[in-house]
Amino acid sequence: MPAVRPITALRTLAVITALPLLLTACGYGSDSTDDDKPAPAAAAGAEKLSADEVKIGYFPNLTHATALVGVQEGLFQKELGGTTIKASTFNAGPSEIEALNAGSIDIGWIGPSPAINGYTKSHGENLRIVGGSASGGVKLVVNPEKIKSLKDVKGKKIATPQLGNTQDVAFLNWIADQGWTVDADSGKGDVSVVRTDNKVTPDAYKSGSIDGAWVPEPTASKLVSEGAEVLLDEADLWPGKKFVITNIIVSQKFLAEHPDVVEAVLRGSVKTNEWINANPDKAKASANTALEKLSGKALPADIIDPAWKSVAFLDDPLASTLDTEAEHAVKAGLLEKPDLTGIYDLTLLNKVLGAAGKDTVDDAGLGAE
């Protein structure tokens, strides 16, 4: 089993629960916890599937908009018939993984680092990735008075959401590609990497304690609203400008016992993504309504409009990019090389896609036997 070495900068946290913390870090304006949230009720008299209910989890964040919109618009419930949804939201990947392990949720929307860590820490026994949800939505935004080009990042203080989280790993990898060095644990080196909760980052930027940030949406757009400028969109660093930011995971136990329920949720996810892409303005409004219900605060237009445009909603889990992101964590010294064989089971997703006349997707050789 791969092991992650101790991280001195975060001694108060469990050793690598640090790796995946806050994949998307619950974005600006989100203070929700993992309390149960209401979902549309099943239609009276509708036939149940093999389970009375399905417990799903996700973040109150735009990169989890498939779940936000699918629940808000009743698109999941329509596919589930008389099987009801019990929805919970989470602020961090580790808490969602813990909930999955404990059986508190059955299916979750989550990012690559928590999925990788959850899979490897359990010897490959607790979860499978069964679908994709979103790509993109991560940017390097900076103070234009201090940083005018990529080379000017050297010597500056740049925030990431958490030591070892997906954006932190991506930034450390980008720094290495520039030929610069940074100690991953301390964040000290040619660039000062300042680990800062996304909810705090805008205030840190306004106070001048950071010069920029490598962060997900909508935090990036919040910083732009405070005067920052986008220096780099992470999508530009990936082939085809696509990289996984949100996947769908399921507990292996639930998958084995209730494949019909998992298939129904995946069918709902595919139909939700189709509706989002066909109705972007309505979908954006629906996601914002859901965020307001969950956090008590809708995102203003100058934040949600650019943020929404930078996230692509898709069914493909982009498996090859997950493997690459794991390699980046290894390169940064935050993870020993993991064996991800078996992390994917795309059988049901491809069944749903085929039935809908859509192209099937690939597991990059990391599928379950």
TORRO-726473 format. One record per residue: residue number from 1; residue in three letters; x, y, z of N, C-alpha, C in turn. Coordinates in pm, whole numbers. Example, Ala and Ser with C-alpha at 12.3 -4.5 7.8 and 13.67 -1.06 7.14 Angstrom:
// residues 2
k  r  n_px  n_py  n_pz  ca_px  ca_py  ca_pz  c_px  c_py  c_pz
1  ALA  1319  -569  780  1230  -450  780  1320  -330  780 .
2  SER  1285  -225  708  1367  -106  714  1290  3  787 .
//
This chain:
// residues 369
k  r  n_px  n_py  n_pz  ca_px  ca_py  ca_pz  c_px  c_py  c_pz
1  MET  84  -120  0  0  0  0  87  125  0 .
2  PRO  63  218  -91  144  339  -91  121  419  34 .
3  ALA  225  481  83  213  562  203  257  703  173 .
4  VAL  192  799  234  230  938  218  318  976  336 .
5  ARG  430  1039  309  522  1069  417  466  1178  506 .
6  PRO  508  1185  633  457  1287  723  484  1427  670 .
7  ILE  392  1516  696  403  1653  648  418  1744  768 .
8  THR  535  1797  787  565  1872  908  482  1996  922 .
9  ALA  444  2056  810  368  2182  819  228  2163  872 .
10  LEU  180  2039  871  43  2016  917  40  1902  1018 .
11  ARG  120  1914  1125  127  1807  1224  -6  1785  1293 .
12  THR  -90  1888  1298  -216  1874  1370  -321  1800  1289 .
13  LEU  -291  1774  1161  -386  1700  1079  -339  1556  1064 .
14  ALA  -433  1467  1043  -396  1329  1017  -313  1325  890 .
15  VAL  -208  1241  892  -122  1234  775  -203  1180  660 .
16  ILE  -202  1226  570  -263  1260  450  -407  1231  439 .
17  THR  -468  1273  536  -591  1339  502  -549  1471  442 .
18  ALA  -425  1514  461  -378  1639  402  -376  1636  252 .
19  LEU  -348  1522  191  -337  1521  45  -461  1573  -23 .
20  PRO  -580  1525  13  -693  1567  -66  -776  1678  -9 .
21  LEU  -742  1733  104  -833  1828  168  -877  1937  72 .
22  LEU  -1007  1958  71  -1065  2070  -3  -1029  2072  -149 .
23  LEU  -1068  1968  -217  -1042  1966  -361  -1084  2097  -424 .
24  THR  -1207  2132  -402  -1252  2261  -451  -1280  2355  -337 .
25  ALA  -1256  2307  -218  -1253  2390  -99  -1378  2469  -73 .
26  CYS  -1489  2420  -122  -1619  2478  -90  -1634  2621  -134 .
27  GLY  -1563  2678  -212  -1577  2806  -273  -1628  2923  -190 .
28  TYR  -1612  3039  -242  -1652  3163  -175  -1800  3161  -144 .
29  GLY  -1835  3200  -22  -1975  3213  15  -2037  3086  67 .
30  SER  -1962  2977  77  -2018  2851  120  -1972  2816  260 .
31  ASP  -2063  2812  355  -2032  2777  493  -2106  2651  535 .
32  SER  -2160  2580  438  -2241  2464  470  -2157  2352  529 .
33  THR  -2222  2269  610  -2156  2153  668  -2218  2028  610 .
34  ASP  -2189  1913  674  -2242  1789  620  -2379  1756  679 .
35  ASP  -2456  1854  717  -2593  1831  761  -2679  1785  643 .
36  ASP  -2780  1706  671  -2867  1659  565  -2943  1775  504 .
37  LYS  -2960  1770  372  -3030  1875  300  -3154  1818  232 .
38  PRO  -3261  1894  224  -3383  1843  161  -3364  1822  13 .
39  ALA  -3426  1720  -40  -3426  1694  -183  -3570  1673  -226 .
40  PRO  -3599  1689  -355  -3736  1669  -401  -3786  1530  -363 .
41  ALA  -3912  1523  -320  -3968  1395  -278  -3998  1307  -398 .
42  ALA  -3996  1176  -374  -4033  1082  -479  -4180  1099  -513 .
43  ALA  -4212  1075  -638  -4352  1087  -682  -4437  981  -612 .
44  ALA  -4554  1021  -569  -4645  928  -502  -4678  812  -593 .
45  GLY  -4662  691  -539  -4695  572  -615  -4588  525  -712 .
46  ALA  -4478  599  -721  -4370  560  -812  -4303  433  -761 .
47  GLU  -4262  347  -852  -4203  220  -814  -4060  238  -763 .
48  LYS  -4030  174  -652  -3895  182  -595  -3801  90  -671 .
49  LEU  -3675  127  -669  -3571  39  -720  -3531  -56  -606 .
50  SER  -3410  -111  -609  -3373  -212  -510  -3343  -154  -373 .
51  ALA  -3333  -22  -361  -3312  43  -231  -3423  144  -206 .
52  ASP  -3460  159  -79  -3562  258  -45  -3513  399  -66 .
53  GLU  -3383  421  -39  -3326  555  -55  -3181  543  -101 .
54  VAL  -3129  652  -158  -2988  662  -192  -2934  789  -130 .
55  LYS  -2824  776  -58  -2765  889  13  -2651  944  -72 .
56  ILE  -2667  1068  -116  -2565  1128  -202  -2499  1247  -132 .
57  GLY  -2374  1272  -166  -2299  1382  -107  -2229  1464  -213 .
58  TYR  -2212  1593  -185  -2144  1682  -279  -2106  1810  -205 .
59  PHE  -2033  1897  -272  -1992  2025  -214  -2087  2135  -264 .
60  PRO  -2114  2235  -182  -2189  2352  -232  -2095  2443  -312 .
61  ASN  -2063  2399  -432  -1960  2462  -514  -1996  2449  -661 .
62  LEU  -1957  2545  -743  -1993  2541  -884  -1934  2422  -957 .
63  THR  -1819  2372  -914  -1762  2256  -981  -1839  2128  -948 .
64  HIS  -1935  2138  -857  -2026  2027  -826  -2167  2060  -875 .
65  ALA  -2176  2142  -978  -2306  2190  -1024  -2393  2079  -1080 .
66  THR  -2335  1970  -1128  -2418  1859  -1175  -2508  1810  -1061 .
67  ALA  -2449  1794  -943  -2528  1751  -828  -2622  1861  -782 .
68  LEU  -2574  1985  -775  -2658  2096  -732  -2782  2108  -818 .
69  VAL  -2760  2108  -949  -2871  2127  -1043  -2957  2002  -1052 .
70  GLY  -2894  1884  -1052  -2970  1760  -1063  -3067  1741  -949 .
71  VAL  -3025  1780  -827  -3114  1772  -712  -3217  1885  -718 .
72  GLN  -3172  2006  -745  -3259  2123  -747  -3373  2107  -848 .
73  GLU  -3341  2053  -965  -3441  2042  -1071  -3517  1910  -1069 .
74  GLY  -3484  1822  -975  -3554  1695  -966  -3517  1594  -1075 .
75  LEU  -3405  1618  -1142  -3367  1531  -1253  -3318  1395  -1205 .
76  PHE  -3252  1391  -1089  -3213  1263  -1032  -3335  1186  -982 .
77  GLN  -3422  1258  -912  -3539  1192  -854  -3627  1131  -963 .
78  LYS  -3636  1195  -1075  -3717  1143  -1185  -3667  1006  -1228 .
79  GLU  -3534  988  -1231  -3478  860  -1273  -3489  754  -1164 .
80  LEU  -3495  797  -1039  -3497  705  -927  -3638  654  -893 .
81  GLY  -3740  717  -949  -3876  673  -923  -3912  683  -776 .
82  GLY  -3951  572  -714  -3992  572  -574  -3877  563  -476 .
83  THR  -3755  547  -524  -3637  548  -436  -3603  693  -405 .
84  THR  -3602  730  -280  -3583  870  -244  -3436  907  -230 .
85  ILE  -3409  1035  -244  -3274  1090  -229  -3258  1149  -90 .
86  LYS  -3150  1116  -24  -3109  1183  99  -2977  1252  67 .
87  ALA  -2979  1384  61  -2862  1460  17  -2789  1525  134 .
88  SER  -2656  1522  129  -2572  1588  229  -2465  1667  157 .
89  THR  -2424  1778  216  -2314  1855  158  -2195  1857  253 .
90  PHE  -2077  1873  195  -1952  1866  269  -1862  1982  230 .
91  ASN  -1777  2022  325  -1683  2129  299  -1546  2078  257 .
92  ALA  -1521  1948  271  -1388  1897  241  -1396  1752  197 .
93  GLY  -1301  1713  111  -1296  1577  60  -1284  1471  167 .
94  PRO  -1196  1487  267  -1181  1382  368  -1310  1351  442 .
95  SER  -1389  1453  475  -1513  1427  547  -1612  1351  459 .
96  GLU  -1610  1379  329  -1698  1304  239  -1652  1159  226 .
97  ILE  -1521  1138  218  -1468  1001  212  -1502  926  340 .
98  GLU  -1488  992  454  -1523  929  582  -1671  890  583 .
99  ALA  -1755  977  531  -1899  948  525  -1926  828  435 .
100  LEU  -1855  820  323  -1871  706  233  -1828  577  302 .
101  ASN  -1713  582  370  -1663  464  441  -1759  419  550 .
102  ALA  -1823  516  617  -1914  484  728  -2053  445  682 .
103  GLY  -2080  459  552  -2214  430  501  -2312  544  517 .
104  SER  -2262  662  557  -2349  779  570  -2391  834  435 .
105  ILE  -2310  811  332  -2350  838  195  -2314  715  112 .
106  ASP  -2383  702  -1  -2359  590  -92  -2283  634  -216 .
107  ILE  -2315  753  -261  -2259  808  -386  -2217  951  -358 .
108  GLY  -2104  993  -416  -2057  1129  -391  -1993  1193  -512 .
109  TRP  -2005  1325  -520  -1931  1406  -617  -1807  1457  -545 .
110  ILE  -1690  1433  -603  -1566  1461  -532  -1453  1480  -631 .
111  GLY  -1344  1539  -587  -1232  1566  -675  -1130  1454  -681 .
112  PRO  -1030  1469  -766  -934  1361  -790  -849  1326  -670 .
113  SER  -797  1424  -597  -709  1392  -484  -780  1314  -374 .
114  PRO  -900  1354  -330  -970  1272  -231  -1001  1131  -281 .
115  ALA  -1036  1120  -409  -1066  987  -464  -942  899  -464 .
116  ILE  -830  955  -506  -704  880  -507  -667  837  -366 .
117  ASN  -672  931  -274  -632  901  -137  -726  800  -72 .
118  GLY  -856  817  -92  -952  725  -35  -935  584  -88 .
119  TYR  -903  574  -215  -884  443  -277  -757  375  -226 .
120  THR  -647  448  -223  -520  386  -184  -515  356  -35 .
121  LYS  -571  443  48  -567  420  193  -649  299  234 .
122  SER  -747  261  151  -832  146  183  -788  20  108 .
123  HIS  -667  21  53  -620  -92  -27  -712  -119  -146 .
124  GLY  -774  -16  -196  -861  -32  -312  -994  -98  -283 .
125  GLU  -1041  -90  -157  -1160  -165  -119  -1283  -79  -88 .
126  ASN  -1270  55  -84  -1386  130  -36  -1465  203  -143 .
127  LEU  -1405  233  -257  -1478  313  -355  -1441  275  -497 .
128  ARG  -1524  317  -588  -1496  316  -731  -1537  452  -787 .
129  ILE  -1465  497  -886  -1510  611  -966  -1598  555  -1076 .
130  VAL  -1722  603  -1083  -1817  547  -1179  -1859  648  -1286 .
131  GLY  -1814  772  -1275  -1852  870  -1376  -1776  1000  -1360 .
132  GLY  -1785  1082  -1462  -1728  1215  -1457  -1836  1318  -1433 .
133  SER  -1794  1441  -1405  -1891  1546  -1379  -1845  1682  -1431 .
134  ALA  -1718  1718  -1406  -1674  1852  -1446  -1525  1855  -1475 .
135  SER  -1487  1951  -1557  -1348  1977  -1592  -1323  2127  -1582 .
136  GLY  -1200  2163  -1547  -1160  2304  -1549  -1196  2380  -1425 .
137  GLY  -1208  2513  -1441  -1248  2598  -1330  -1139  2628  -1230 .
138  VAL  -1012  2627  -1273  -901  2659  -1183  -811  2761  -1253 .
139  LYS  -772  2867  -1179  -693  2975  -1240  -586  3027  -1145 .
140  LEU  -480  3079  -1203  -380  3156  -1129  -417  3303  -1148 .
141  VAL  -459  3366  -1039  -496  3507  -1044  -400  3585  -956 .
142  VAL  -361  3706  -1001  -252  3778  -935  -282  3927  -924 .
143  ASN  -205  3992  -838  -208  4138  -827  -131  4196  -946 .
144  PRO  -201  4264  -1037  -134  4311  -1159  -28  4417  -1134 .
145  GLU  -32  4479  -1018  71  4579  -988  203  4514  -947 .
146  LYS  196  4390  -900  316  4320  -855  363  4212  -953 .
147  ILE  268  4157  -1028  300  4046  -1119  240  4077  -1256 .
148  LYS  327  4096  -1353  282  4131  -1487  303  4019  -1588 .
149  SER  384  3920  -1553  408  3806  -1642  434  3683  -1556 .
150  LEU  434  3565  -1619  455  3442  -1545  590  3439  -1474 .
151  LYS  691  3497  -1534  824  3496  -1470  825  3579  -1342 .
152  ASP  731  3675  -1331  725  3759  -1212  670  3686  -1090 .
153  VAL  616  3564  -1109  565  3486  -997  679  3447  -902 .
154  LYS  799  3430  -957  914  3396  -874  936  3504  -768 .
155  GLY  951  3459  -644  974  3552  -535  848  3608  -472 .
156  LYS  733  3570  -524  606  3624  -473  535  3524  -381 .
157  LYS  431  3572  -314  352  3491  -221  220  3453  -290 .
158  ILE  205  3325  -316  87  3276  -389  12  3176  -303 .
159  ALA  -117  3196  -289  -201  3108  -206  -250  2988  -285 .
160  THR  -260  2875  -215  -335  2758  -262  -429  2718  -148 .
161  PRO  -534  2640  -177  -634  2614  -71  -584  2532  46 .
162  GLN  -493  2438  25  -453  2346  134  -329  2270  90 .
163  LEU  -240  2243  183  -124  2160  154  -169  2025  100 .
164  GLY  -124  1991  -19  -155  1862  -78  -289  1852  -147 .
165  ASN  -368  1961  -150  -495  1950  -222  -468  1959  -372 .
166  THR  -570  1941  -453  -551  1930  -597  -486  2053  -656 .
167  GLN  -529  2172  -615  -468  2294  -669  -325  2314  -618 .
168  ASP  -300  2275  -494  -166  2286  -439  -68  2199  -517 .
169  VAL  -109  2077  -546  -26  1986  -624  -2  2042  -764 .
170  ALA  -106  2095  -826  -92  2151  -961  5  2269  -962 .
171  PHE  -4  2354  -860  86  2471  -855  230  2428  -830 .
172  LEU  250  2333  -739  386  2283  -714  445  2221  -841 .
173  ASN  362  2151  -917  410  2092  -1042  446  2200  -1143 .
174  TRP  361  2305  -1151  390  2415  -1243  519  2486  -1204 .
175  ILE  540  2507  -1074  664  2570  -1026  785  2489  -1070 .
176  ALA  778  2357  -1053  889  2271  -1093  916  2281  -1243 .
177  ASP  809  2292  -1321  824  2304  -1466  893  2434  -1506 .
178  GLN  887  2535  -1420  956  2661  -1449  1104  2654  -1414 .
179  GLY  1145  2543  -1351  1283  2530  -1309  1310  2588  -1172 .
180  TRP  1204  2622  -1099  1217  2678  -965  1200  2566  -862 .
181  THR  1244  2591  -740  1231  2491  -634  1155  2547  -515 .
182  VAL  1072  2462  -457  996  2496  -336  991  2371  -250 .
183  ASP  1013  2386  -120  993  2276  -27  843  2255  -11 .
184  ALA  795  2135  -48  651  2112  -49  588  2126  89 .
185  ASP  660  2081  193  603  2086  327  585  2228  377 .
186  SER  691  2307  368  688  2442  425  634  2546  328 .
187  GLY  639  2517  199  598  2615  99  702  2721  73 .
188  LYS  822  2704  129  928  2804  113  1020  2768  -3 .
189  GLY  1065  2871  -73  1156  2849  -184  1152  2965  -280 .
190  ASP  1170  2934  -409  1171  3040  -510  1036  3111  -519 .
191  VAL  931  3043  -478  798  3103  -462  752  3068  -322 .
192  SER  685  3161  -255  627  3131  -124  484  3081  -145 .
193  VAL  461  2952  -120  328  2893  -136  257  2902  -2 .
194  VAL  152  2983  2  81  3012  127  -52  2937  127 .
195  ARG  -62  2835  213  -186  2757  217  -293  2834  293 .
196  THR  -402  2866  224  -506  2954  278  -643  2903  239 .
197  ASP  -732  2889  335  -868  2847  305  -930  2943  203 .
198  ASN  -1001  2888  105  -1059  2971  0  -1149  3082  53 .
199  LYS  -1215  3058  166  -1304  3160  221  -1226  3278  277 .
200  VAL  -1099  3255  309  -1014  3359  367  -930  3428  259 .
201  THR  -907  3361  148  -816  3410  45  -850  3551  -5 .
202  PRO  -977  3585  -32  -1004  3722  -78  -960  3828  22 .
203  ASP  -979  3805  152  -935  3902  252  -783  3907  259 .
204  ALA  -719  3791  242  -572  3788  242  -518  3868  123 .
205  TYR  -587  3858  11  -546  3934  -107  -564  4083  -83 .
206  LYS  -679  4122  -29  -706  4264  -6  -607  4325  94 .
207  SER  -563  4245  192  -469  4296  292  -326  4302  242 .
208  GLY  -300  4238  128  -165  4237  73  -77  4127  127 .
209  SER  -134  4035  205  -51  3928  261  -22  3819  159 .
210  ILE  -94  3818  47  -59  3733  -66  -60  3818  -193 .
211  ASP  14  3772  -293  23  3846  -419  -63  3784  -528 .
212  GLY  -119  3670  -497  -203  3601  -595  -243  3466  -540 .
213  ALA  -313  3386  -622  -360  3256  -576  -385  3164  -693 .
214  TRP  -358  3036  -672  -392  2929  -768  -513  2859  -707 .
215  VAL  -632  2894  -754  -755  2855  -685  -866  2816  -782 .
216  PRO  -965  2741  -731  -1080  2704  -814  -1184  2815  -815 .
217  GLU  -1280  2797  -904  -1395  2887  -906  -1496  2846  -799 .
218  PRO  -1565  2944  -740  -1571  3084  -779  -1471  3175  -707 .
219  THR  -1376  3115  -630  -1280  3199  -558  -1198  3284  -653 .
220  ALA  -1158  3224  -768  -1078  3300  -864  -1153  3425  -912 .
221  SER  -1280  3410  -944  -1358  3525  -990  -1385  3624  -879 .
222  LYS  -1395  3577  -755  -1408  3668  -641  -1284  3756  -632 .
223  LEU  -1166  3697  -649  -1042  3775  -645  -1036  3877  -759 .
224  VAL  -1082  3835  -877  -1086  3928  -990  -1178  4046  -958 .
225  SER  -1289  4019  -889  -1379  4128  -851  -1313  4223  -751 .
226  GLU  -1206  4176  -686  -1132  4260  -591  -1012  4327  -656 .
227  GLY  -999  4312  -789  -892  4381  -861  -781  4293  -915 .
228  ALA  -785  4163  -885  -684  4072  -939  -710  4047  -1088 .
229  GLU  -611  3991  -1155  -624  3956  -1296  -584  3811  -1315 .
230  VAL  -648  3746  -1412  -616  3607  -1444  -484  3605  -1523 .
231  LEU  -385  3537  -1468  -256  3524  -1535  -247  3393  -1613 .
232  LEU  -314  3290  -1562  -308  3159  -1626  -433  3079  -1593 .
233  ASP  -491  3018  -1693  -601  2923  -1675  -540  2783  -1680 .
234  GLU  -558  2703  -1574  -494  2572  -1570  -533  2486  -1689 .
235  ALA  -652  2507  -1744  -696  2428  -1859  -597  2438  -1975 .
236  ASP  -528  2552  -1986  -433  2572  -2095  -311  2481  -2083 .
237  LEU  -291  2420  -1967  -176  2332  -1945  -205  2187  -1980 .
238  TRP  -331  2156  -2013  -371  2018  -2035  -407  1993  -2181 .
239  PRO  -379  1872  -2230  -419  1838  -2368  -569  1854  -2386 .
240  GLY  -607  1922  -2493  -749  1945  -2518  -814  2037  -2418 .
241  LYS  -734  2099  -2331  -781  2192  -2228  -882  2126  -2133 .
242  LYS  -865  1995  -2110  -954  1923  -2021  -875  1851  -1913 .
243  PHE  -922  1861  -1789  -864  1784  -1678  -973  1766  -1574 .
244  VAL  -969  1654  -1504  -1075  1623  -1410  -1069  1716  -1290 .
245  ILE  -1184  1770  -1254  -1196  1848  -1131  -1302  1786  -1039 .
246  THR  -1401  1716  -1097  -1503  1648  -1016  -1540  1515  -1080 .
247  ASN  -1538  1410  -998  -1580  1276  -1039  -1700  1232  -957 .
248  ILE  -1760  1120  -996  -1865  1056  -918  -1809  926  -861 .
249  ILE  -1816  912  -729  -1769  789  -665  -1886  718  -599 .
250  VAL  -1868  589  -575  -1970  509  -507  -1899  409  -419 .
251  SER  -1960  373  -307  -1902  269  -224  -1916  136  -298 .
252  GLN  -1814  54  -290  -1817  -74  -361  -1931  -162  -309 .
253  LYS  -1961  -153  -182  -2070  -232  -124  -2203  -192  -187 .
254  PHE  -2228  -60  -195  -2354  -15  -253  -2361  -49  -401 .
255  LEU  -2251  -38  -472  -2248  -70  -614  -2283  -217  -636 .
256  ALA  -2228  -304  -550  -2254  -447  -565  -2398  -483  -531 .
257  GLU  -2455  -416  -430  -2589  -451  -383  -2700  -380  -459 .
258  HIS  -2672  -260  -514  -2778  -180  -578  -2730  -119  -711 .
259  PRO  -2688  -203  -804  -2642  -147  -932  -2751  -71  -1007 .
260  ASP  -2877  -110  -988  -2986  -39  -1055  -3000  103  -1006 .
261  VAL  -2974  125  -876  -2982  260  -819  -2866  344  -870 .
262  VAL  -2747  285  -872  -2630  357  -924  -2653  394  -1070 .
263  GLU  -2708  301  -1147  -2736  329  -1288  -2836  444  -1302 .
264  ALA  -2937  447  -1216  -3036  555  -1222  -2974  690  -1189 .
265  VAL  -2884  693  -1090  -2817  819  -1056  -2729  863  -1172 .
266  LEU  -2658  769  -1233  -2574  804  -1347  -2659  852  -1465 .
267  ARG  -2772  791  -1484  -2862  838  -1590  -2909  980  -1560 .
268  GLY  -2939  1006  -1433  -2975  1142  -1394  -2863  1240  -1414 .
269  SER  -2740  1196  -1386  -2624  1283  -1404  -2602  1317  -1551 .
270  VAL  -2612  1216  -1637  -2595  1238  -1781  -2703  1333  -1832 .
271  LYS  -2827  1313  -1789  -2936  1400  -1835  -2922  1541  -1778 .
272  THR  -2868  1551  -1654  -2845  1683  -1595  -2738  1758  -1672 .
273  ASN  -2627  1691  -1702  -2521  1757  -1779  -2571  1800  -1916 .
274  GLU  -2655  1716  -1977  -2712  1751  -2107  -2799  1876  -2093 .
275  TRP  -2880  1884  -1987  -2966  2000  -1965  -2883  2124  -1935 .
276  ILE  -2778  2108  -1853  -2690  2222  -1822  -2630  2280  -1949 .
277  ASN  -2578  2193  -2034  -2510  2240  -2155  -2607  2297  -2259 .
278  ALA  -2732  2249  -2255  -2833  2301  -2349  -2897  2430  -2298 .
279  ASN  -2893  2450  -2166  -2959  2566  -2104  -2864  2633  -2004 .
280  PRO  -2752  2686  -2049  -2650  2735  -1956  -2698  2845  -1862 .
281  ASP  -2780  2936  -1911  -2826  3045  -1824  -2924  2994  -1717 .
282  LYS  -3017  2909  -1759  -3111  2851  -1663  -3037  2764  -1562 .
283  ALA  -2939  2689  -1610  -2862  2601  -1522  -2781  2681  -1422 .
284  LYS  -2722  2790  -1468  -2645  2878  -1379  -2736  2934  -1270 .
285  ALA  -2855  2977  -1308  -2950  3031  -1210  -2993  2922  -1112 .
286  SER  -3013  2800  -1163  -3053  2689  -1076  -2943  2658  -975 .
287  ALA  -2818  2654  -1023  -2706  2627  -932  -2695  2736  -826 .
288  ASN  -2716  2861  -866  -2707  2970  -770  -2820  2965  -668 .
289  THR  -2938  2924  -712  -3049  2906  -619  -3016  2798  -517 .
290  ALA  -2957  2689  -564  -2918  2581  -474  -2811  2629  -376 .
291  LEU  -2714  2706  -425  -2609  2759  -336  -2669  2850  -230 .
292  GLU  -2766  2931  -270  -2829  3022  -174  -2903  2944  -66 .
293  LYS  -2970  2837  -105  -3041  2754  -7  -2943  2688  90 .
294  LEU  -2829  2644  38  -2733  2570  118  -2647  2660  207 .
295  SER  -2608  2775  155  -2514  2860  227  -2576  2989  278 .
296  GLY  -2698  3020  232  -2762  3144  272  -2715  3263  192 .
297  LYS  -2637  3237  86  -2579  3349  12  -2562  3312  -135 .
298  ALA  -2634  3381  -223  -2616  3360  -366  -2491  3434  -413 .
299  LEU  -2434  3388  -522  -2317  3455  -579  -2362  3570  -669 .
300  PRO  -2301  3688  -656  -2338  3800  -743  -2294  3773  -887 .
301  ALA  -2356  3846  -981  -2333  3822  -1123  -2186  3838  -1162 .
302  ASP  -2115  3935  -1103  -1976  3958  -1144  -1883  3846  -1099 .
303  ILE  -1934  3757  -1015  -1855  3640  -974  -1904  3514  -1044 .
304  ILE  -2035  3489  -1041  -2083  3364  -1097  -2073  3359  -1249 .
305  ASP  -2088  3472  -1317  -2087  3470  -1464  -1952  3422  -1519 .
306  PRO  -1840  3482  -1483  -1712  3432  -1535  -1675  3295  -1479 .
307  ALA  -1713  3269  -1354  -1682  3139  -1295  -1752  3027  -1370 .
308  TRP  -1879  3047  -1401  -1958  2946  -1469  -1901  2912  -1606 .
309  LYS  -1854  3014  -1676  -1801  2994  -1811  -1675  2909  -1813 .
310  SER  -1602  2906  -1702  -1474  2836  -1702  -1484  2689  -1662 .
311  VAL  -1604  2644  -1626  -1623  2504  -1587  -1697  2432  -1700 .
312  ALA  -1645  2317  -1740  -1710  2234  -1842  -1775  2115  -1774 .
313  PHE  -1901  2090  -1806  -1974  1980  -1746  -1981  1864  -1845 .
314  LEU  -1929  1750  -1804  -1917  1638  -1895  -1930  1506  -1820 .
315  ASP  -1954  1399  -1894  -1974  1267  -1834  -1844  1186  -1827 .
316  ASP  -1748  1221  -1911  -1621  1150  -1916  -1539  1182  -1790 .
317  PRO  -1495  1081  -1715  -1414  1109  -1596  -1271  1149  -1627 .
318  LEU  -1234  1150  -1757  -1100  1193  -1797  -993  1117  -1718 .
319  ALA  -1001  985  -1727  -919  897  -1644  -769  920  -1660 .
320  SER  -724  950  -1781  -581  969  -1799  -530  1090  -1722 .
321  THR  -615  1192  -1703  -571  1309  -1630  -566  1283  -1480 .
322  LEU  -650  1192  -1429  -642  1154  -1289  -509  1087  -1261 .
323  ASP  -466  999  -1351  -337  932  -1336  -224  1034  -1338 .
324  THR  -235  1134  -1425  -133  1238  -1433  -130  1321  -1305 .
325  GLU  -247  1353  -1250  -252  1430  -1126  -187  1353  -1011 .
326  ALA  -204  1220  -1010  -136  1138  -909  15  1146  -928 .
327  GLU  59  1144  -1053  203  1154  -1081  257  1289  -1033 .
328  HIS  179  1394  -1047  222  1526  -1000  241  1526  -848 .
329  ALA  151  1458  -776  163  1451  -630  288  1373  -589 .
330  VAL  318  1268  -665  440  1191  -639  562  1278  -665 .
331  LYS  561  1349  -776  671  1438  -814  695  1546  -709 .
332  ALA  587  1594  -649  599  1699  -547  646  1644  -413 .
333  GLY  650  1511  -399  694  1450  -275  583  1435  -172 .
334  LEU  458  1449  -217  345  1441  -125  280  1303  -122 .
335  LEU  318  1217  -214  254  1086  -224  354  987  -281 .
336  GLU  360  867  -222  435  760  -284  354  705  -399 .
337  LYS  421  654  -500  353  613  -622  240  515  -592 .
338  PRO  116  552  -624  2  465  -594  -27  367  -707 .
339  ASP  -88  256  -673  -142  165  -773  -291  193  -784 .
340  LEU  -330  256  -894  -470  296  -912  -550  196  -995 .
341  THR  -489  83  -1023  -561  -19  -1099  -689  -59  -1026 .
342  GLY  -801  -50  -1094  -929  -86  -1034  -1006  29  -974 .
343  ILE  -952  151  -982  -1021  265  -922  -1147  301  -1001 .
344  TYR  -1151  264  -1130  -1268  295  -1213  -1354  172  -1237 .
345  ASP  -1484  191  -1242  -1578  95  -1298  -1679  175  -1379 .
346  LEU  -1657  181  -1508  -1739  265  -1596  -1844  183  -1671 .
347  THR  -1867  60  -1625  -1962  -28  -1693  -2101  33  -1702 .
348  LEU  -2153  80  -1590  -2289  134  -1588  -2296  267  -1663 .
349  LEU  -2194  350  -1648  -2193  476  -1721  -2196  451  -1871 .
350  ASN  -2114  360  -1918  -2112  332  -2062  -2242  270  -2109 .
351  LYS  -2308  194  -2022  -2441  141  -2055  -2540  255  -2075 .
352  VAL  -2535  353  -1983  -2624  469  -1991  -2593  552  -2115 .
353  LEU  -2466  576  -2139  -2426  656  -2255  -2466  587  -2385 .
354  GLY  -2444  456  -2392  -2480  382  -2512  -2629  387  -2539 .
355  ALA  -2709  373  -2433  -2854  378  -2448  -2902  515  -2495 .
356  ALA  -2825  618  -2460  -2861  754  -2499  -2802  794  -2634 .
357  GLY  -2733  700  -2697  -2673  729  -2827  -2550  815  -2818 .
358  LYS  -2484  816  -2702  -2364  897  -2682  -2239  809  -2687 .
359  ASP  -2125  871  -2709  -1999  798  -2712  -1965  744  -2574 .
360  THR  -1914  623  -2569  -1869  567  -2442  -1734  626  -2405 .
361  VAL  -1691  602  -2280  -1569  665  -2229  -1471  557  -2183 .
362  ASP  -1345  598  -2166  -1235  506  -2141  -1183  520  -1999 .
363  ASP  -1134  410  -1941  -1082  414  -1805  -929  422  -1799 .
364  ALA  -865  443  -1913  -719  459  -1923  -643  340  -1863 .
365  GLY  -704  222  -1871  -639  102  -1820  -646  88  -1670 .
366  LEU  -728  170  -1603  -737  167  -1456  -870  111  -1409 .
367  GLY  -934  30  -1495  -1065  -23  -1461  -1059  -148  -1375 .
368  ALA  -1170  -172  -1304  -1183  -294  -1224  -1201  -412  -1317 .
369  GLU  -1149  -527  -1276  -1162  -647  -1357  -1304  -702  -1350 .
//
